[in-house]
Amino acid sequence: MTSKTNEAAAGTAADKAADASPQTSESKEAHEFQAEVARLLHLMVHSVYSNKDIFLRELISNAADACERLRQRALTEPELISGDETFRIRLETDKNARTLSVADNGTGMSREELIDNLGTIARSGTRAFLEGLGEAKDGQSLIGQFGVGFYSAFMVAGEVDVVSRAAGSNEAWTWRSDGQGSFTVERADLESAPARGTRVVLHLSDESVDYAQASTIERIVREYSAHVPVPIVLASETEREENEPDGEEKADKDTAAKIEEREIADGSALWTRSRSEITEEEYKEFYGHVSRQFDEPALTLHYRAEGRHEYSVLLFVPSMTPFDLFDPDRKGRVKLYVRRVFIADDVDLLPAYLRFTRGVIDSQDLPLNLSREMLQSNPVLDAIRKGVTNRVLSELQKLADNDAEKYTQIWETFGPVIKEGLYEDFERRDKLLALTRFKTTKSGDGWRTLAEYVADLKENQTQIFYAIGDNADAVKASPQLEGYRARDVEVLLLSDPVDAFWVQIALGFDGKPFRSVTQGAADLDAITLPDDEKQKEDEAGKGATADVATLVTYVKETLGDAVTDVRISSRLAESPVCLVAPEHGPDRQFEKLMSRRDGAPGGAGSKPVLEINPRHALVKSLASHLGDDAAKDFTKDAAWLLYDQARILDGEHPNDPAAFAGRLARVMKKGLG
């Protein structure tokens, strides 16, 4: 149809339905569905949908999108709507024929578009959708998100006919399928085809004949589609009088039955109304239309900006993750209108880190004939983008202050995306840092703010310490955290991929710079150990003599270019060794992330620093063997094993697994001997 289904045409030829050799345009052509469509249809028909009413919302949304796109085209091609400038959606029920029709006078489709749009799903989310659909208890929350809403018609119809004429064309075509794996396309009779646009006729299955009842259709429209921006008309037979005649007289009366049309949705723009006039149910229904999701909006933002620029804003923050949240193009899904005329739905009206937001922005100042180039560099649009972005962030902060639990739900859903702004949006970085929530060594199952972190700084602590890793549990187990844990110093546990980037350029928070626990010196000497920890350290340090310093020199000479330096550690409390990054240069985890991205082998880049815990029993024992000439080979193997152990603790493999295995075998043999 349009919108979601039209996007399917962007796919590659390899994704399209297998097409038979071209036949004459007068004949009926048979085509096989793309494999993904065939599977999708099977799931749609046989899966457990608790609410089949959603099919009508999807068809109406497609019809509304078709009308809006033609309204946009008509700005530069007014001849396309000449003689019929009023857009509308017409629903028609026929109880006798057991059919339901959904018709629009929008942009319509050509023969090729019917085949491409309704025979394939050329979208990157298709596989994810099918996997989710197979696992979902109720698939309604998935349908609209993936641009496959048209196919939901087969939940209620044994056969579907689509008759369409592209705006400005003198040809019309009929697409027909029973949803069993194939479809046909043939030329349609112009007299019965729409003058322009598309008519979808559903031949209802035995279990779905209620959808031929006008009252059922009106109920569904009022629940799901009352606020689409195109008027909806319902056409149905007039109610018969009581004491109807039988036999031939009844047949004559059936033949003469009149079709009554009445408007059941006026196409008014919800965003132009005052917030006080709109119910939560109306907001929810409109959110469903613009987001194509079935969750509750977590936050609704509705206001009108006046002054230098006038525009209306109706935006929603979903409570459920959209399927395309991490698409590489990172496009937003906010629709741009100009004086209630749809302009585009792919304009960057908000920064990429707010791309989960759905809704509408309607400007009073922009010209209707905006070109693609003007959309990219328009000062009015720039002002709108800036104003709306600031307002969204302030509303999120207000929610965080007033309803921490609700904001936490938003953060758990969209936090990794919002943190992209810490790297990309220098102007608003302080606002974003205030919104950011962190797992820390003290947060338990909850979250901490930077304001809470700074308020709990230890005496003489001047930095905000963080550790980066693949997940919070793995980071928490890092040996580099031992010294901080011993001093009860809180450490941020950063496990999202974007964390490795933004901390490299963030200046700090509240005057306190960020500091990686895996880079440079630990800076822990100024922070006093608790008495019990100090006692344990003193006891462990007994016997740690100058031999350990000699060991450090020996290990450094043995490892050579494998490390930048070897030194005694103040950050280790329980482990014998760890690796850290040099004082100047990238953080260890950031460097590993970049190495993986560039395809470089592990260990590429700057060489690490090996830190040795002088209080560890293994280190003290090894130091005591340095003067033993008979143990020379043993101490050399042990030095390399310390380095490999540090690599393993850091989540890496030994540089030379064969050499590692040989050294380990020799040391074990000596220990057993």
C-alpha positions as CSV (number, residue, x, y, z in Angstrom):
1,M,0.0,0.0,0.0
2,T,2.0,3.1,0.9
3,S,4.3,4.2,3.7
4,K,5.6,1.0,5.2
5,T,4.8,-1.2,2.2
6,N,6.1,1.3,-0.3
7,E,9.4,1.2,1.5
8,A,9.7,-2.4,0.4
9,A,10.3,-1.2,-3.2
10,A,13.7,0.0,-2.1
11,G,15.0,-3.5,-1.8
12,T,17.4,-5.3,-4.0
13,A,16.3,-7.4,-7.0
14,A,17.6,-10.4,-5.2
15,D,15.0,-9.9,-2.4
16,K,12.1,-9.6,-4.8
17,A,9.5,-12.3,-5.6
18,A,10.5,-14.8,-8.3
19,D,8.9,-13.4,-11.4
20,A,7.8,-15.5,-14.3
21,S,8.9,-14.5,-17.8
22,P,7.1,-11.4,-18.9
23,Q,3.7,-12.0,-20.4
24,T,1.5,-9.6,-22.3
25,S,0.0,-6.9,-20.0
26,E,-3.5,-8.1,-21.0
27,S,-3.1,-11.6,-19.5
28,K,-3.3,-12.7,-15.9
29,E,0.2,-13.1,-14.5
30,A,1.0,-15.5,-11.7
31,H,3.9,-14.8,-9.2
32,E,5.3,-16.6,-6.2
33,F,5.7,-14.7,-3.0
34,Q,9.1,-14.0,-1.7
35,A,10.1,-16.8,0.8
36,E,9.9,-14.4,3.8
37,V,6.4,-13.3,2.7
38,A,5.1,-16.8,2.4
39,R,6.4,-17.6,5.9
40,L,4.9,-14.4,7.2
41,L,1.5,-15.2,5.8
42,H,1.5,-18.6,7.3
43,L,2.4,-17.2,10.7
44,M,-0.3,-14.5,10.3
45,V,-3.0,-16.9,9.5
46,H,-2.1,-19.7,12.0
47,S,-0.5,-17.8,14.9
48,V,-2.1,-16.7,18.1
49,Y,-3.3,-13.2,17.7
50,S,-5.6,-12.2,20.6
51,N,-6.8,-9.1,18.8
52,K,-7.5,-9.4,15.0
53,D,-9.0,-5.9,14.9
54,I,-5.6,-4.5,14.3
55,F,-5.7,-5.5,10.6
56,L,-8.1,-2.6,10.0
57,R,-5.9,-0.1,11.7
58,E,-3.0,-1.2,9.4
59,L,-5.0,-0.9,6.2
60,I,-6.4,2.5,7.3
61,S,-2.8,3.7,8.2
62,N,-1.6,2.6,4.7
63,A,-4.5,4.4,3.1
64,A,-3.9,7.6,5.1
65,D,-0.2,7.5,4.1
66,A,-1.1,7.1,0.5
67,C,-3.3,10.2,0.7
68,E,-0.6,12.3,2.5
69,R,2.0,11.4,0.0
70,L,-0.1,12.4,-2.9
71,R,-1.0,15.6,-1.2
72,Q,2.8,16.2,-1.0
73,R,3.3,15.4,-4.7
74,A,0.5,17.7,-5.7
75,L,2.4,20.7,-4.4
76,T,4.6,20.4,-7.4
77,E,2.2,18.4,-9.7
78,P,-1.3,19.9,-9.0
79,E,-2.7,18.1,-12.1
80,L,-2.5,14.8,-10.2
81,I,-5.5,15.8,-8.0
82,S,-7.3,18.0,-10.5
83,G,-11.1,17.6,-10.1
84,D,-10.8,15.6,-6.8
85,E,-8.8,17.6,-4.3
86,T,-10.5,16.3,-1.2
87,F,-8.7,13.3,0.2
88,R,-10.7,10.6,2.0
89,I,-10.8,6.9,3.0
90,R,-13.9,5.0,2.3
91,L,-14.8,1.8,4.2
92,E,-17.6,-0.3,2.8
93,T,-19.3,-3.3,4.4
94,D,-21.4,-5.9,2.5
95,K,-23.0,-8.5,4.8
96,N,-24.5,-10.5,1.9
97,A,-21.2,-10.8,0.0
98,R,-19.2,-11.1,3.2
99,T,-16.7,-8.4,2.1
100,L,-15.1,-5.4,3.6
101,S,-13.4,-2.8,1.4
102,V,-10.9,-0.1,2.3
103,A,-10.5,2.5,-0.4
104,D,-8.5,5.7,-0.7
105,N,-7.9,8.3,-3.4
106,G,-4.2,8.6,-2.7
107,T,-1.1,8.0,-4.8
108,G,-2.1,4.5,-6.0
109,M,0.2,1.9,-7.4
110,S,1.4,0.8,-10.8
111,R,1.6,-2.9,-11.9
112,E,5.3,-3.0,-10.9
113,E,4.7,-1.4,-7.6
114,L,1.9,-3.9,-6.8
115,I,4.3,-6.8,-7.5
116,D,7.2,-5.2,-5.6
117,N,5.3,-3.8,-2.6
118,L,2.9,-6.7,-2.0
119,G,5.1,-9.6,-3.1
120,T,8.2,-8.8,-1.2
121,I,9.4,-7.4,2.1
122,A,12.7,-5.8,1.1
123,R,13.6,-4.5,4.5
124,S,16.5,-5.3,6.8
125,G,14.1,-5.9,9.7
126,T,12.2,-8.8,8.0
127,R,14.3,-11.6,9.6
128,A,14.1,-10.0,13.0
129,F,10.3,-9.6,12.6
130,L,9.8,-13.2,11.7
131,E,12.0,-14.4,14.6
132,G,10.1,-12.2,17.0
133,L,6.7,-13.2,15.5
134,G,7.5,-16.9,16.1
135,E,8.4,-16.2,19.7
136,A,5.7,-13.7,20.6
137,K,2.7,-14.7,22.6
138,D,0.7,-12.0,20.9
139,G,2.2,-10.7,17.6
140,Q,0.1,-7.5,17.5
141,S,2.9,-5.5,19.0
142,L,5.2,-6.5,16.1
143,I,3.1,-6.1,13.0
144,G,3.1,-2.4,12.3
145,Q,6.7,-1.8,13.3
146,F,8.1,-3.9,10.5
147,G,6.1,-2.5,7.5
148,V,4.1,-5.6,7.0
149,G,0.8,-4.4,8.2
150,F,-0.9,-5.1,4.8
151,Y,-0.4,-8.8,5.3
152,S,-2.4,-8.7,8.5
153,A,-5.5,-8.7,6.2
154,F,-5.1,-12.4,5.8
155,M,-5.9,-12.9,9.5
156,V,-9.5,-12.3,8.6
157,A,-9.7,-12.8,4.8
158,G,-9.6,-16.0,2.7
159,E,-8.8,-13.9,-0.3
160,V,-7.7,-10.3,-0.8
161,D,-8.2,-8.2,-3.9
162,V,-6.2,-5.0,-4.4
163,V,-7.4,-2.7,-7.3
164,S,-5.1,0.3,-7.8
165,R,-4.6,3.1,-10.3
166,A,-1.5,5.3,-9.9
167,A,-2.3,9.0,-9.8
168,G,-2.0,10.4,-13.3
169,S,-2.1,7.0,-14.9
170,N,-4.7,5.7,-17.4
171,E,-4.1,2.1,-16.4
172,A,-5.5,0.2,-13.4
173,W,-4.4,-3.2,-12.1
174,T,-5.8,-5.9,-9.8
175,W,-3.6,-7.9,-7.4
176,R,-5.2,-11.0,-6.0
177,S,-4.1,-13.7,-3.5
178,D,-5.5,-16.3,-1.1
179,G,-2.3,-16.0,1.0
180,Q,-1.2,-19.6,0.2
181,G,2.1,-18.7,-1.5
182,S,1.3,-17.0,-4.7
183,F,-0.6,-14.0,-6.2
184,T,-1.8,-12.9,-9.6
185,V,-1.8,-9.5,-11.3
186,E,-4.0,-8.5,-14.2
187,R,-5.3,-5.4,-15.9
188,A,-8.4,-4.0,-14.2
189,D,-11.6,-2.7,-15.8
190,L,-11.3,1.1,-15.8
191,E,-15.0,1.6,-15.2
192,S,-14.9,-0.3,-11.9
193,A,-11.4,0.7,-10.8
194,P,-10.8,3.8,-8.7
195,A,-10.2,7.1,-10.6
196,R,-7.0,7.1,-8.6
197,G,-5.8,5.4,-5.5
198,T,-6.3,1.9,-4.1
199,R,-9.2,-0.3,-3.1
200,V,-8.5,-3.3,-0.9
201,V,-11.4,-5.9,-0.9
202,L,-11.3,-8.5,1.8
203,H,-13.3,-11.7,1.2
204,L,-13.9,-12.5,4.9
205,S,-13.4,-16.0,6.2
206,D,-16.1,-17.9,8.0
207,E,-14.7,-17.0,11.4
208,S,-14.5,-13.3,10.6
209,V,-17.9,-12.4,9.1
210,D,-18.5,-9.9,11.9
211,Y,-16.2,-7.5,10.1
212,A,-18.9,-7.1,7.5
213,Q,-21.0,-5.4,10.2
214,A,-21.0,-1.7,10.0
215,S,-21.2,-1.4,13.8
216,T,-18.1,-3.6,14.2
217,I,-16.1,-1.4,11.8
218,E,-17.2,1.8,13.4
219,R,-16.1,0.5,16.8
220,I,-12.7,-0.4,15.5
221,V,-12.2,2.9,13.8
222,R,-13.1,4.9,16.9
223,E,-10.7,2.8,19.0
224,Y,-7.7,2.8,16.7
225,S,-8.0,5.3,13.8
226,A,-10.2,8.2,14.9
227,H,-7.4,10.7,14.5
228,V,-5.7,9.8,11.2
229,P,-5.3,13.0,9.3
230,V,-7.7,12.0,6.5
231,P,-11.5,11.8,6.8
232,I,-12.9,8.3,7.0
233,V,-16.4,7.5,5.5
234,L,-18.3,4.3,6.3
235,A,-20.6,3.0,3.6
236,S,-23.2,0.3,4.5
237,E,-26.6,-0.8,3.7
238,T,-29.4,1.1,5.4
239,E,-31.2,-0.8,8.2
240,R,-34.3,-2.6,7.0
241,E,-37.7,-1.9,8.5
242,E,-39.3,-4.5,10.7
243,N,-41.8,-7.0,9.3
244,E,-39.8,-7.4,6.1
245,P,-41.6,-9.2,3.3
246,D,-40.6,-12.7,2.2
247,G,-40.0,-14.3,-1.2
248,E,-39.9,-12.3,-4.4
249,E,-40.9,-9.1,-2.7
250,K,-37.9,-9.4,-0.3
251,A,-35.6,-10.0,-3.2
252,D,-36.9,-6.9,-4.9
253,K,-36.3,-4.9,-1.7
254,D,-32.7,-6.3,-1.5
255,T,-32.0,-5.2,-5.0
256,A,-33.2,-1.7,-4.2
257,A,-31.4,-1.5,-0.9
258,K,-29.6,1.9,-0.5
259,I,-26.1,2.5,0.6
260,E,-25.8,5.0,3.4
261,E,-22.5,6.9,3.8
262,R,-21.6,8.7,7.0
263,E,-18.3,10.2,8.3
264,I,-17.0,8.4,11.3
265,A,-13.7,10.3,11.5
266,D,-13.2,13.9,10.4
267,G,-9.5,13.8,9.7
268,S,-8.9,16.7,12.1
269,A,-5.3,17.1,13.2
270,L,-5.1,16.2,16.9
271,W,-1.9,18.3,17.4
272,T,-3.8,21.5,16.5
273,R,-6.1,21.1,19.5
274,S,-5.5,22.2,23.0
275,R,-4.0,19.6,25.4
276,S,-6.9,20.2,27.8
277,E,-9.4,19.0,25.2
278,I,-7.6,15.7,24.5
279,T,-8.1,12.5,26.5
280,E,-5.3,10.0,27.3
281,E,-7.1,7.5,25.1
282,E,-7.1,9.9,22.1
283,Y,-3.3,10.4,22.6
284,K,-2.8,6.6,22.8
285,E,-4.8,6.1,19.6
286,F,-2.8,8.7,17.7
287,Y,0.4,7.4,19.1
288,G,-0.5,4.0,17.7
289,H,-1.1,5.6,14.3
290,V,2.2,7.5,14.1
291,S,4.4,4.8,15.7
292,R,2.7,1.6,14.4
293,Q,3.2,0.1,17.8
294,F,0.8,-1.1,20.4
295,D,2.6,-0.2,23.6
296,E,1.7,2.7,25.9
297,P,3.7,5.9,25.3
298,A,6.0,6.4,28.2
299,L,6.0,10.2,27.7
300,T,3.7,12.5,25.7
301,L,4.9,16.0,24.8
302,H,2.3,18.3,23.3
303,Y,2.7,22.1,23.0
304,R,2.6,25.0,20.6
305,A,5.6,27.3,20.1
306,E,4.9,30.9,19.4
307,G,7.1,33.9,18.8
308,R,9.7,34.2,16.1
309,H,8.7,30.8,14.7
310,E,5.3,29.1,15.2
311,Y,4.9,25.4,15.2
312,S,2.9,22.7,16.9
313,V,4.6,19.6,18.5
314,L,3.1,16.3,19.4
315,L,5.8,13.8,20.3
316,F,5.8,10.5,22.1
317,V,8.5,8.5,23.8
318,P,7.7,4.8,23.4
319,S,7.8,2.3,26.3
320,M,8.9,-0.5,23.9
321,T,12.1,-0.6,21.8
322,P,11.3,0.0,18.1
323,F,12.8,-2.7,15.9
324,D,14.9,-0.2,13.9
325,L,16.5,1.6,16.8
326,F,20.0,0.4,15.8
327,D,19.6,0.6,12.1
328,P,22.9,1.9,10.6
329,D,21.2,5.0,9.0
330,R,19.9,6.0,12.5
331,K,17.0,7.9,10.9
332,G,14.3,9.5,13.0
333,R,10.6,8.8,12.6
334,V,9.0,12.2,13.3
335,K,6.7,13.5,10.5
336,L,7.0,17.0,9.3
337,Y,3.9,19.0,8.3
338,V,3.5,22.5,7.0
339,R,0.1,24.0,7.9
340,R,-1.3,20.5,8.2
341,V,0.1,19.4,4.8
342,F,2.4,16.3,5.1
343,I,5.9,17.1,3.8
344,A,8.2,14.2,4.8
345,D,8.8,11.6,7.5
346,D,12.6,11.2,7.0
347,V,13.8,14.7,7.9
348,D,16.2,15.0,10.8
349,L,13.9,17.0,13.1
350,L,15.7,15.6,16.1
351,P,19.3,14.5,16.7
352,A,20.0,10.9,16.0
353,Y,20.3,10.1,19.7
354,L,16.6,10.9,20.1
355,R,15.5,8.8,17.1
356,F,13.3,6.6,19.2
357,T,10.8,9.6,19.5
358,R,7.7,9.4,17.4
359,G,5.2,12.0,16.5
360,V,4.4,15.1,14.4
361,I,5.9,18.6,14.1
362,D,3.7,21.1,12.1
363,S,5.3,24.4,11.1
364,Q,3.4,27.6,10.2
365,D,6.4,29.3,8.7
366,L,8.0,26.9,6.3
367,P,7.1,27.1,2.6
368,L,5.0,24.2,1.2
369,N,7.3,23.7,-1.8
370,L,10.3,22.6,0.3
371,S,12.9,20.9,-1.8
372,R,15.1,18.1,-0.4
373,E,18.1,20.5,-0.4
374,M,16.1,23.1,1.5
375,L,15.1,20.6,4.1
376,Q,18.7,19.9,4.8
377,S,19.7,23.5,5.3
378,N,16.8,25.7,6.2
379,P,17.2,28.2,9.0
380,V,13.6,27.9,10.2
381,L,14.0,24.1,10.4
382,D,17.2,24.5,12.2
383,A,15.5,26.8,14.8
384,I,12.7,24.2,15.2
385,R,15.2,21.4,15.6
386,K,17.0,23.3,18.3
387,G,13.9,24.3,20.2
388,V,12.3,20.9,20.1
389,T,15.5,19.1,21.1
390,N,15.9,21.3,24.1
391,R,12.3,20.8,25.0
392,V,12.5,17.0,24.8
393,L,15.6,17.0,27.0
394,S,14.0,19.3,29.6
395,E,10.8,17.2,29.7
396,L,12.9,14.1,30.3
397,Q,14.8,15.9,33.1
398,K,11.5,17.0,34.6
399,L,10.2,13.4,34.5
400,A,13.5,12.2,36.1
401,D,13.0,14.7,38.9
402,N,9.3,14.0,39.5
403,D,8.9,10.3,38.7
404,A,12.2,8.5,39.0
405,E,10.6,5.1,38.5
406,K,9.0,6.0,35.2
407,Y,12.2,7.7,34.0
408,T,14.2,4.7,34.9
409,Q,12.0,2.6,32.6
410,I,12.8,5.0,29.7
411,W,16.5,4.9,30.5
412,E,16.6,1.1,30.6
413,T,14.9,1.1,27.2
414,F,16.8,3.9,25.5
415,G,19.8,4.7,27.6
416,P,22.4,3.4,25.2
417,V,21.0,5.6,22.4
418,I,20.7,8.7,24.6
419,K,24.4,8.2,25.5
420,E,25.3,8.7,21.8
421,G,24.6,12.3,22.4
422,L,27.4,12.5,25.0
423,Y,29.8,11.9,22.0
424,E,27.9,13.8,19.3
425,D,26.3,16.8,21.0
426,F,28.9,18.9,22.8
427,E,26.4,21.8,23.2
428,R,24.0,19.7,25.3
429,R,26.5,17.4,27.0
430,D,26.0,18.7,30.5
431,K,22.2,18.2,30.1
432,L,22.7,14.7,28.9
433,L,25.2,13.9,31.7
434,A,22.5,14.9,34.1
435,L,20.0,12.5,32.4
436,T,22.5,9.6,32.3
437,R,22.1,6.8,34.7
438,F,25.0,4.4,35.7
439,K,25.6,1.0,37.1
440,T,28.4,1.3,39.6
441,T,30.2,-0.8,42.2
442,K,27.7,0.6,44.7
443,S,24.5,0.7,42.7
444,G,23.5,-3.0,43.2
445,D,20.5,-3.7,41.0
446,G,19.7,0.0,40.7
447,W,21.1,3.1,39.0
448,R,23.2,6.0,40.1
449,T,23.4,9.6,38.8
450,L,26.6,11.5,38.5
451,A,25.3,14.0,41.1
452,E,24.9,11.1,43.6
453,Y,28.4,9.9,42.7
454,V,30.0,13.3,43.3
455,A,28.1,13.7,46.6
456,D,29.7,10.5,47.9
457,L,33.3,11.2,46.9
458,K,35.9,9.9,49.3
459,E,38.2,12.3,51.2
460,N,41.0,13.4,48.8
461,Q,39.2,11.9,45.8
462,T,39.3,14.4,42.9
463,Q,38.2,12.2,40.0
464,I,35.3,10.2,38.7
465,F,36.6,6.7,38.2
466,Y,35.2,4.4,35.5
467,A,35.8,0.9,34.1
468,I,34.8,-0.2,30.6
469,G,33.9,-3.8,29.5
470,D,31.5,-5.9,27.6
471,N,29.0,-6.2,30.5
472,A,28.7,-4.9,34.0
473,D,29.4,-8.2,35.7
474,A,32.6,-8.7,33.7
475,V,33.7,-5.2,34.5
476,K,33.0,-5.6,38.2
477,A,35.2,-8.7,38.3
478,S,38.2,-6.8,36.8
479,P,41.4,-7.0,38.9
480,Q,42.0,-3.3,38.3
481,L,39.0,-2.5,40.6
482,E,40.5,-4.3,43.6
483,G,42.3,-1.3,45.1
484,Y,39.3,1.0,44.6
485,R,37.0,-1.6,46.2
486,A,39.4,-1.9,49.2
487,R,39.2,1.9,49.7
488,D,35.4,1.9,49.1
489,V,35.8,4.2,46.1
490,E,32.8,4.0,43.7
491,V,33.6,3.1,40.1
492,L,31.2,3.6,37.1
493,L,30.7,0.3,35.3
494,L,30.4,1.2,31.6
495,S,29.3,-1.7,29.3
496,D,27.6,-0.1,26.3
497,P,29.8,0.2,23.1
498,V,29.3,4.0,23.0
499,D,30.8,4.3,26.5
500,A,34.3,3.7,25.1
501,F,33.9,6.8,22.9
502,W,32.2,9.5,24.9
503,V,34.5,9.2,28.0
504,Q,37.5,10.0,25.7
505,I,36.2,13.5,25.1
506,A,34.0,14.3,28.1
507,L,35.6,17.0,30.2
508,G,34.0,15.8,33.4
509,F,31.1,16.6,35.7
510,D,30.8,19.2,38.3
511,G,34.5,20.0,38.0
512,K,35.5,16.4,38.4
513,P,37.3,14.8,35.4
514,F,36.7,11.2,34.3
515,R,39.5,8.7,34.9
516,S,39.8,5.2,33.7
517,V,40.8,2.6,36.3
518,T,42.8,0.8,33.5
519,Q,44.9,3.8,32.4
520,G,48.0,5.3,33.9
521,A,48.8,5.4,37.6
522,A,46.0,4.5,40.0
523,D,46.1,7.8,41.9
524,L,44.9,5.9,45.0
525,D,47.7,6.7,47.5
526,A,46.0,9.9,48.6
527,I,42.8,8.0,49.5
528,T,43.1,6.4,52.9
529,L,42.4,2.7,53.3
530,P,39.9,1.7,56.0
531,D,41.6,0.4,59.2
532,D,40.7,-3.2,58.5
533,E,41.9,-3.1,54.9
534,K,45.1,-1.3,56.0
535,Q,45.8,-4.0,58.5
536,K,45.3,-6.7,55.9
537,E,47.6,-4.9,53.5
538,D,50.3,-4.4,56.2
539,E,50.2,-8.1,57.0
540,A,50.3,-9.1,53.3
541,G,53.2,-6.8,52.8
542,K,55.3,-8.4,55.4
543,G,58.3,-10.1,53.7
544,A,57.9,-7.9,50.6
545,T,61.4,-6.8,50.4
546,A,63.8,-5.3,47.8
547,D,63.5,-8.7,46.1
548,V,60.2,-7.6,44.6
549,A,61.7,-4.5,43.1
550,T,64.4,-6.7,41.7
551,L,61.7,-9.0,40.3
552,V,60.0,-6.1,38.6
553,T,63.3,-5.2,36.8
554,Y,63.8,-8.9,35.9
555,V,60.3,-9.3,34.5
556,K,60.6,-6.1,32.5
557,E,63.9,-7.3,30.9
558,T,62.4,-10.7,30.2
559,L,59.2,-9.4,28.5
560,G,61.1,-6.8,26.5
561,D,58.9,-5.2,23.8
562,A,55.8,-7.1,24.8
563,V,55.1,-4.3,27.4
564,T,55.7,-0.6,27.8
565,D,56.7,-0.9,31.4
566,V,56.5,-3.2,34.5
567,R,55.8,-1.6,37.9
568,I,54.6,-2.2,41.4
569,S,50.8,-1.7,41.6
570,S,48.7,0.2,44.1
571,R,45.4,-0.8,42.5
572,L,45.8,-4.5,43.1
573,A,44.6,-6.1,46.3
574,E,43.9,-9.8,45.6
575,S,45.3,-10.6,42.1
576,P,49.1,-11.0,41.4
577,V,49.1,-9.0,38.2
578,C,47.0,-6.8,35.8
579,L,47.5,-4.9,32.6
580,V,46.8,-1.2,32.3
581,A,47.2,1.4,29.6
582,P,50.1,3.9,29.6
583,E,49.4,7.3,31.1
584,H,49.0,9.0,27.7
585,G,47.0,7.3,25.0
586,P,43.8,5.4,24.7
587,D,42.0,3.4,27.4
588,R,42.7,-0.4,27.3
589,Q,39.1,-1.2,26.4
590,F,38.8,1.6,23.9
591,E,41.9,0.4,22.1
592,K,40.6,-3.2,22.0
593,L,37.3,-2.1,20.7
594,M,39.0,-0.1,17.9
595,S,41.3,-3.1,17.1
596,R,38.2,-5.3,16.7
597,R,36.5,-2.8,14.5
598,D,39.5,-2.4,12.2
599,G,40.1,-6.1,12.1
600,A,43.5,-5.8,13.8
601,P,44.7,-8.8,15.9
602,G,44.5,-8.7,19.6
603,G,47.2,-6.6,21.2
604,A,47.6,-4.3,18.2
605,G,48.3,-0.7,19.1
606,S,50.2,0.6,22.1
607,K,51.8,-1.9,24.4
608,P,50.3,-2.2,27.9
609,V,51.9,-1.7,31.3
610,L,52.2,-4.8,33.5
611,E,51.5,-4.0,37.2
612,I,52.6,-6.5,39.9
613,N,51.1,-6.8,43.3
614,P,54.1,-6.8,45.8
615,R,51.9,-8.2,48.6
616,H,50.7,-11.3,46.7
617,A,52.2,-14.6,48.0
618,L,53.0,-15.8,44.4
619,V,54.9,-12.7,43.7
620,K,56.9,-12.8,46.9
621,S,57.7,-16.5,46.4
622,L,58.9,-15.8,42.8
623,A,61.0,-12.9,44.0
624,S,62.7,-15.2,46.5
625,H,63.9,-17.6,43.6
626,L,65.6,-14.9,41.6
627,G,69.1,-15.6,43.1
628,D,68.8,-19.3,42.4
629,D,70.8,-20.1,39.3
630,A,69.2,-23.6,39.2
631,A,65.8,-21.9,38.9
632,K,66.7,-19.6,36.1
633,D,64.6,-21.3,33.4
634,F,61.8,-21.6,35.9
635,T,61.7,-17.9,36.8
636,K,61.8,-17.0,33.1
637,D,58.8,-19.2,32.4
638,A,57.1,-17.7,35.5
639,A,57.6,-14.2,34.2
640,W,55.9,-14.9,30.9
641,L,53.1,-16.8,32.7
642,L,52.5,-13.7,34.9
643,Y,52.1,-11.7,31.7
644,D,49.8,-14.3,30.1
645,Q,47.8,-14.5,33.3
646,A,47.3,-10.7,33.1
647,R,46.1,-11.0,29.5
648,I,43.6,-13.7,30.5
649,L,42.3,-11.6,33.3
650,D,41.9,-8.7,30.8
651,G,39.7,-10.9,28.6
652,E,42.4,-11.7,26.0
653,H,44.2,-14.8,24.9
654,P,47.9,-15.4,25.3
655,N,49.9,-14.0,22.4
656,D,51.4,-17.4,21.7
657,P,49.1,-20.3,23.0
658,A,51.7,-23.0,22.2
659,A,54.4,-21.2,24.1
660,F,52.0,-20.6,27.0
661,A,51.1,-24.3,27.1
662,G,54.7,-25.3,27.1
663,R,55.7,-22.9,29.9
664,L,52.7,-24.0,32.0
665,A,53.6,-27.7,31.6
666,R,57.2,-27.1,32.6
667,V,56.2,-25.0,35.7
668,M,53.7,-27.6,36.8
669,K,56.2,-30.4,36.3
670,K,58.7,-28.6,38.5
671,G,56.1,-27.9,41.1
672,L,55.1,-31.6,41.2
673,G,58.7,-32.7,41.2
